[in-house]
């Protein structure tokens, strides 16, 4: 029997107006196609293979429920803070915060705490997330 | 057509996007395949054991097994290939091949039998006596005629050639395991 890879579902935390934090980040920071592709590959791999197979795809943070995914840009390094679930941890991941990393330190300093707070907001109100949409090539 | 494939067909039209996507995907795939081959080795290898076999330090294997590692050298890949009993291939590919590669990526699709477990090179009593079993004979014949897709289809057990999109198509896992052991 052919074994089909299991698919993970990806969600984005949304701001109070219902906009995905990932699409807002891409708009506000005018993310170019090079960076958009790097984000999409990592998230495609997470959705396709899950967290355990691609080595180093997710790294832990000081918060047990929050992991970070590294995106290396030409000048800026981004950290996508991700949690499993939080509604159905067996099949979902949610992008809950996007931070920068400068000199190996998160900016803002408490990014992992802010990410964990967003995770709790989703647990209280599942409407504060939406299905992740790949960034794709932009129009810049 | 699958959603991801459809999205990529649109997105890869941007030159910057497609080269960045391909580079990151290739890095991640190489790192993942090293880990898969090390762990599916019989017996499974630790990073330290693979490092010793390849004449490297364990910390080097740890560096290479990282989706963000990007400073690959041909000589390092050749040393790893030899330690793992497989070969490394270099070739230019078309962009449409990337779609199939992304679509078929799985732990199973990254496995490769080491030479001593590769069914084509198993020496059997029949071969020793000069007669090849029919399935092996047809496999060898396909390879000799340059029909790699046919040979792969026979190896992994697909009944129809049209099911084999690329050389890294997902095989029947249990059959593949059985054929290596």
Contacts between the chains, C-beta under 8 A, distances in Angstrom:
chain1	res1	chain2	res2	distance
A	1	B	172	6.5
A	1	B	174	7.6
A	2	B	170	6.0
A	2	B	171	7.9
A	2	B	172	6.1
A	3	B	106	7.4
A	3	B	108	6.2
A	3	B	170	6.9
A	3	B	172	7.9
A	3	B	173	5.1
A	4	B	170	7.8
A	5	B	105	7.6
A	5	B	106	4.3
A	5	B	170	8.0
A	32	B	16	6.8
A	33	B	14	4.8
A	33	B	16	4.0
A	33	B	17	4.0
A	33	B	20	6.9
A	34	B	16	5.0
A	34	B	17	7.3
A	34	B	20	4.3
A	35	B	20	7.6
A	36	B	17	6.3
A	36	B	20	8.0
A	37	B	11	7.5
A	37	B	16	7.4
A	37	B	17	4.5
A	37	B	18	7.4
A	37	B	19	8.0
A	37	B	20	3.7
A	37	B	21	3.9
A	37	B	24	6.8
A	38	B	20	5.7
A	38	B	21	7.8
A	38	B	24	5.2
A	40	B	11	7.3
A	40	B	21	6.6
A	41	B	20	8.0
A	41	B	21	5.5
A	41	B	24	4.2
A	41	B	25	5.1
A	41	B	28	6.7
A	42	B	24	7.2
A	42	B	28	7.8
A	42	B	67	7.5
A	44	B	4	6.4
A	44	B	102	6.9
A	45	B	25	7.9
A	45	B	28	5.8
A	45	B	67	7.3
A	45	B	105	7.9
A	48	B	4	7.8
A	48	B	102	7.9
A	48	B	105	6.2
A	48	B	106	7.8
A	49	B	32	7.6
A	49	B	105	7.0
A	49	B	106	7.2
A	49	B	107	7.5
A	53	B	32	6.0
A	53	B	35	7.7
A	53	B	36	7.6
A	53	B	107	5.8
A	54	B	28	5.5
A	54	B	31	7.1
A	54	B	32	4.9
A	54	B	67	4.9
A	55	B	31	5.5
A	55	B	32	6.5
A	55	B	35	5.0
A	55	B	65	4.4
A	55	B	66	5.8
A	55	B	67	6.3
A	56	B	31	7.2
A	56	B	65	7.2
A	56	B	66	4.0
A	56	B	67	5.1
A	56	B	68	6.4
A	57	B	28	7.5
A	57	B	67	5.2
A	70	B	68	6.2
A	72	B	68	6.4
A	134	B	7	5.5
A	134	B	11	7.6
A	136	B	7	6.3
A	136	B	10	6.8
A	136	B	11	4.7
A	136	B	17	7.9
A	137	B	10	7.3
A	137	B	11	4.4
A	137	B	12	7.9
A	137	B	13	6.8
A	137	B	14	3.6
A	137	B	16	8.0
A	137	B	17	4.2
A	138	B	14	7.9
